[in-house]
Amino acid sequence: MNYRCAHRWAFPKWGGPLEEMSDELPAPTGREVTVRITHCGMCHSDLHIQAGGFDMGGGKMSSLERAGTKLPVTMGHEIGGEVVEVGPEVTDAKVGDKVIVYPWLGCGQCPVCQRGDDHLCTRASRNMGIQLPGGYADLVRVPHERYLVGIGSLEPARAATFACAGITAYGAISKLDKLGADDHVVIIGCGGVGMTAVALLSATSPAKVVAVDPDPAKREAALKHGAAMAFDPNEPDALKAIGKACNMNIAGAVDFVGGESSSSLAVNLVRRTGQVIIVGLFGGEFRMPLPMFALKSLRISGSYVAGLNELRELVALAQRMTLPQIPLDLRPLASVNQALDDLAKGRVVGRVVLQP
């Protein structure tokens, strides 16, 4: 294979379809590594990236272009593959290593990055699949070997999804207080990330997991992958029905939608002293009567993917114990535009994984 030429699918204009392109890759320098991509998961946030920004509520949109993202954009941040080239200063990575790539890169130098929280870096954002070319390609250049995590004997397609769906779910549920067998945790939104959270939480916590999603196929899948109950949020009196089924003892709600109606449902479901963790990026504004913060002693927090250390922890956990496996939909990379359309229209159960 010619490792000097990368074939990729990228969009040359905001909101436009992805087109096949080719780029010349120079030889890796320093501690750079070239990875031949075998699998790349597709994330719902790719739809927002393709559109050029996120709904900030009140008719306002963020702008990736104003924030410095340059066209064309090669998306894809759940990257798995094989090391095929290493720079002259690389000390640990070796040609032939089977790896997943941590894509949420910061400056790499500040204290935040040095402790493994590159995703929270305030100096520079250079995420793979947004500012840097991502995994909708056959080759990708990783800026530093520290962002590679070996997968050992894990299934490559499933391991690739750990880089976003996995650590986003893992990072969010890790923020929950210690839970008991009488507690309930509601997972709102059972797409790829929410379904991963259902599976992880059911495998690692004694709490009862409650899935909430309007799609009956996703509710059924959630029940198969660890949920004790599943509800349609659009049903009349859904709030009352969920609360009653949980004996009004909902310790936490994790919102993987991040929309106005889903966040409202979350804060109204949890008991006094309950936790609400907002993860999804669907958009809009959060509204709630201010006295309710004190009257319910609520704790509301956000959770944005997770750090490099959490990715290593998740891989180690998957190697140590058998985790419930969410559905994977493997498709050829060339079908990326159809896959994005299916994702936008809610036709995906689990996670689409593209293969070059």
Secondary structure by P-SEA (a helix, b strand, c coil): ccccbbbbbbbccccbbbbbbbbbbccccccbbbbbccbbbbbcaaaaaaaccccccccbbbbccccccccccccccbbbbbbcccccccccccccccccccccccccccccccccccccccccccccccccccccccbbbbcccccccccccccaaaaaacccaaaaaaaaaaacccccccbbbbbccccaaaaaaaaaaaacccbbbbbbcccaaaaaaaaaccccccccccccaaaaaaaaaacccccbbbbccccaaaaaaaaacccccbbbbbccccbbbbbccaaaaaaccccccccccccaaaaaaaaaaaaaccccccbbbbbcccaaaaaaaaaaacccccbbbbcc
